[in-house]
Amino acid sequence: MPETLGWLSPRERERLANLRVPKRRSDWLLGRWTAKRALASYLELPDSWNLLQNIEVIPAPSGAPVAFVAREPAKVTISISHRDHIAICAVAAPGIELGCDLEVVEARSPAFIHDYFTAEEQAFISSQPDEQRSFAAALLWSAKESALKAISVGLRADTRSVSVSLGQPGEYEGNWSPLLVQVRDDKRLSGWWQRSDALLRTVVASPALASPAEIRLA
């Protein structure tokens, strides 16, 4: 990111001023920088840092990010995630329920698995070889986070209200593999996952989208 903050809008600078914890400030800035670059690319707008202040990402009452260009709502849907100094922003057409998440593969306690996963998901994790259980839990958890973002409830909802199942891995564009998320009994979201070393990316949407077209390093 640039050392100066000229790429932030006045409203975004006000928001930043209220963030006192250094890590929270750093994560917020990284997420906004990534989102603005992704939006500029998607909307075919200039992405020089001093012009990015015309693109704003403002939270809706639900907390979901909403994009504006020159203070007018942009005709897009976006989702943002960050983890370990890396950020991702998914961008799609308006009207699409969209969520994305980044997750690190790491050990999860038995209590965590019991409290946050459905019985079917717990059985799936237990069925994996020992060396694959951390990966399986991280993947299901990331897909849950993406789905809860897509339906604009986030982790305020019971994570067991969504149930993740994985499709058959295949040679999809960008090495993405499919997944499905059942939300209660009345809604289904489709999505994709990708692994790079210890980092997982998931994207979930409704209506269904083709595999993510491109990952750009900004």
C-alpha positions as CSV (number, residue, x, y, z in Angstrom):
1,M,0.0,0.0,0.0
2,P,1.1,3.6,-0.5
3,E,2.7,5.2,2.6
4,T,0.2,8.1,2.4
5,L,-3.6,7.8,2.7
6,G,-4.6,10.0,-0.2
7,W,-6.4,6.9,-1.7
8,L,-9.0,7.0,1.1
9,S,-12.2,9.1,0.8
10,P,-13.1,11.5,3.6
11,R,-15.7,9.1,5.0
12,E,-13.1,6.3,5.0
13,R,-10.6,8.4,6.8
14,E,-13.2,9.1,9.5
15,R,-13.7,5.4,9.9
16,L,-10.0,4.8,10.1
17,A,-9.6,7.4,12.8
18,N,-12.0,5.4,15.0
19,L,-9.9,2.3,14.8
20,R,-7.4,2.4,17.7
21,V,-5.9,-1.1,17.7
22,P,-2.9,-1.2,15.3
23,K,-3.7,-4.7,13.9
24,R,-7.3,-3.7,13.3
25,R,-6.2,-0.6,11.4
26,S,-3.7,-2.5,9.3
27,D,-6.2,-5.2,8.4
28,W,-8.9,-2.6,7.5
29,L,-6.5,-0.7,5.3
30,L,-5.3,-3.8,3.5
31,G,-8.9,-4.9,2.9
32,R,-9.9,-1.5,1.5
33,W,-6.8,-1.2,-0.7
34,T,-7.4,-4.6,-2.1
35,A,-11.2,-4.0,-2.7
36,K,-10.5,-0.6,-4.4
37,R,-8.0,-2.2,-6.8
38,A,-10.4,-5.1,-7.6
39,L,-13.3,-2.6,-8.1
40,A,-11.2,-0.4,-10.4
41,S,-10.3,-3.4,-12.5
42,Y,-13.8,-4.8,-12.7
43,L,-15.4,-1.4,-13.5
44,E,-12.5,-0.4,-15.8
45,L,-11.6,2.7,-13.8
46,P,-8.2,4.3,-13.3
47,D,-6.4,2.7,-10.3
48,S,-3.7,5.3,-9.6
49,W,-3.7,5.7,-5.9
50,N,-4.8,9.3,-5.9
51,L,-7.9,8.5,-8.0
52,L,-8.9,5.5,-5.8
53,Q,-10.4,7.9,-3.3
54,N,-13.4,8.2,-5.7
55,I,-14.1,4.5,-5.0
56,E,-15.5,4.0,-1.5
57,V,-16.3,0.8,0.4
58,I,-18.8,1.6,3.2
59,P,-20.4,-1.0,5.5
60,A,-24.1,-1.5,5.2
61,P,-26.2,-1.8,8.5
62,S,-25.6,-5.6,8.3
63,G,-21.8,-5.0,8.2
64,A,-21.5,-6.2,4.6
65,P,-19.3,-3.9,2.4
66,V,-21.0,-1.8,-0.2
67,A,-19.1,-0.1,-3.1
68,F,-19.6,3.5,-4.2
69,V,-18.1,5.5,-7.1
70,A,-18.2,9.3,-6.8
71,R,-20.7,8.8,-3.9
72,E,-23.1,6.8,-6.1
73,P,-23.8,3.1,-5.4
74,A,-21.7,1.0,-7.8
75,K,-23.5,-1.7,-9.8
76,V,-21.6,-4.5,-8.2
77,T,-21.6,-6.9,-5.3
78,I,-18.4,-7.4,-3.3
79,S,-17.0,-9.4,-0.4
80,I,-13.7,-8.9,1.4
81,S,-11.6,-11.1,3.6
82,H,-8.0,-10.8,5.1
83,R,-5.8,-13.1,7.0
84,D,-2.0,-13.0,7.9
85,H,-1.3,-9.9,5.9
86,I,-3.1,-11.1,2.8
87,A,-6.4,-9.9,1.5
88,I,-9.0,-11.0,-1.1
89,C,-11.9,-9.2,-2.7
90,A,-14.5,-11.0,-4.8
91,V,-16.5,-8.9,-7.2
92,A,-19.7,-9.9,-9.1
93,A,-22.7,-8.3,-10.8
94,P,-25.4,-6.7,-8.7
95,G,-28.1,-8.9,-7.3
96,I,-25.8,-11.8,-6.6
97,E,-25.4,-13.0,-3.1
98,L,-21.6,-13.2,-2.7
99,G,-19.1,-14.1,0.0
100,C,-15.4,-14.9,0.1
101,D,-13.0,-16.0,2.8
102,L,-9.3,-16.6,3.4
103,E,-8.3,-19.2,5.9
104,V,-5.0,-20.7,7.2
105,V,-4.8,-24.4,7.6
106,E,-4.1,-25.0,11.3
107,A,-5.1,-27.4,14.1
108,R,-8.6,-27.0,15.6
109,S,-9.5,-28.3,19.0
110,P,-12.1,-31.1,19.4
111,A,-14.3,-28.6,21.3
112,F,-14.2,-26.2,18.3
113,I,-15.2,-29.0,15.9
114,H,-18.1,-30.1,18.2
115,D,-19.4,-26.5,18.8
116,Y,-19.3,-25.1,15.3
117,F,-19.8,-27.9,12.8
118,T,-22.9,-30.0,12.0
119,A,-23.0,-33.7,12.8
120,E,-22.4,-34.5,9.1
121,E,-19.4,-32.2,8.9
122,Q,-17.9,-33.6,12.1
123,A,-18.2,-37.1,10.6
124,F,-16.5,-35.9,7.4
125,I,-13.6,-34.4,9.3
126,S,-13.3,-37.6,11.5
127,S,-13.2,-39.7,8.3
128,Q,-10.1,-38.0,7.0
129,P,-6.6,-39.3,7.6
130,D,-4.9,-37.6,10.6
131,E,-2.7,-35.4,8.5
132,Q,-5.8,-34.1,6.5
133,R,-8.1,-33.3,9.4
134,S,-6.8,-29.8,9.9
135,F,-7.2,-29.1,6.2
136,A,-10.7,-30.5,6.1
137,A,-11.8,-28.4,9.1
138,A,-10.3,-25.2,7.7
139,L,-11.9,-25.7,4.3
140,L,-15.4,-26.3,5.8
141,W,-15.0,-23.4,8.2
142,S,-13.9,-21.1,5.3
143,A,-16.9,-22.1,3.2
144,K,-19.2,-21.4,6.2
145,E,-17.8,-18.0,6.6
146,S,-18.2,-17.2,2.9
147,A,-21.8,-18.5,3.0
148,L,-22.7,-16.4,6.0
149,K,-21.2,-13.4,4.4
150,A,-23.2,-14.1,1.2
151,I,-26.5,-14.1,3.2
152,S,-25.4,-11.0,5.1
153,V,-25.5,-12.4,8.6
154,G,-21.8,-13.2,9.2
155,L,-20.8,-14.9,12.4
156,R,-23.8,-13.5,14.3
157,A,-25.6,-16.6,13.0
158,D,-25.1,-20.2,14.3
159,T,-22.5,-21.7,12.1
160,R,-24.4,-25.0,12.2
161,S,-27.3,-23.3,10.4
162,V,-25.2,-23.8,7.2
163,S,-23.9,-27.2,6.1
164,V,-21.0,-27.6,3.6
165,S,-20.5,-30.5,1.2
166,L,-17.6,-30.8,-1.2
167,G,-17.8,-31.7,-4.9
168,Q,-15.3,-33.8,-6.7
169,P,-12.0,-32.0,-7.2
170,G,-11.3,-31.4,-10.8
171,E,-9.2,-29.5,-13.3
172,Y,-11.2,-26.3,-13.2
173,E,-9.8,-22.9,-14.3
174,G,-7.2,-21.7,-11.7
175,N,-7.3,-25.1,-9.9
176,W,-10.6,-24.3,-8.2
177,S,-12.8,-27.1,-6.9
178,P,-16.6,-27.0,-6.3
179,L,-18.6,-27.0,-3.1
180,L,-22.2,-26.6,-2.0
181,V,-23.7,-25.0,1.1
182,Q,-27.2,-25.8,2.4
183,V,-28.7,-22.9,4.4
184,R,-31.4,-24.4,6.7
185,D,-33.9,-26.3,4.5
186,D,-34.8,-23.6,2.0
187,K,-31.7,-22.3,0.3
188,R,-28.6,-23.6,-1.4
189,L,-25.5,-21.7,-2.3
190,S,-22.8,-23.0,-4.7
191,G,-19.1,-22.1,-4.5
192,W,-15.5,-22.9,-5.1
193,W,-12.3,-23.5,-3.1
194,Q,-8.7,-23.2,-3.9
195,R,-5.6,-24.1,-1.9
196,S,-2.2,-22.4,-2.1
197,D,0.3,-23.9,0.4
198,A,-1.2,-23.3,3.9
199,L,-3.8,-20.8,2.6
200,L,-7.4,-21.6,1.5
201,R,-9.6,-19.3,-0.6
202,T,-13.4,-19.9,-0.8
203,V,-16.0,-18.0,-2.8
204,V,-19.8,-18.7,-2.5
205,A,-22.6,-17.3,-4.5
206,S,-26.3,-17.5,-5.4
207,P,-27.2,-17.7,-8.3
208,A,-24.3,-20.1,-9.1
209,L,-21.2,-18.6,-10.7
210,A,-18.6,-20.2,-12.9
211,S,-15.2,-20.8,-11.3
212,P,-13.6,-17.4,-10.3
213,A,-12.1,-16.0,-13.5
214,E,-8.9,-14.6,-12.2
215,I,-6.8,-14.1,-9.1
216,R,-4.7,-10.9,-9.2
217,L,-2.0,-9.9,-6.9
218,A,-2.3,-6.2,-6.3
